Amino acid sequence: MPLRPALATAVGAALLLLVAAPSAPADSDKSTEAEKAVTESVTVDAPARLAADGNVTVSGTYRCADSKGPTFVSSSIGQKDSTNRYAIGGTVAECDGKVHRWKNKSKPAPSTLKRGRADVEATIVELRPMEGLGGLPLPHFHAALKKNVTLSKA
């Protein structure tokens, strides 16, 4: 099976399992899915900032736990009058169960972003090594949020 369809299938299956996961505790040492949802979160500050040189800065807080691989807070921004989304950097995340600040800054090119209404998507993504696939890292999503913000002058 080619790699792209295999990755897409694995990501889809992981998302389906996250949605259908039971909320009953498996062990006394492990938290339930409901408890985990409370301990894993990402927020987005409003407003986002647009500098005169085109650099966009978005920020917020995150909290995650139990990562086994490299973990990042990724973000993107889009505006209603456009179908384009722009990646705005990534921050290395420390998944220790504590609340941390994140801040991503990038100059999207070519960008048609203007001050005004926008939406920011922030996601905590872990590249988790999969044992059955020889350690191939696949994305594991800890938390995600899409928030309407104002893109303001920096």
Protein Blocks (a to p, Z undefined) as FASTA:
>chain_A
ZZklmmmmmmmmmmmmmmmpcfbdfbfkbccfklmmmmpccdddddddddfkopacdddd
dddehiabdcddddddddfkbcbdcdehjaddddehpacdddddddddddfbdedddddd
dddddddddfklnopacdddfbdcddddddddZZ
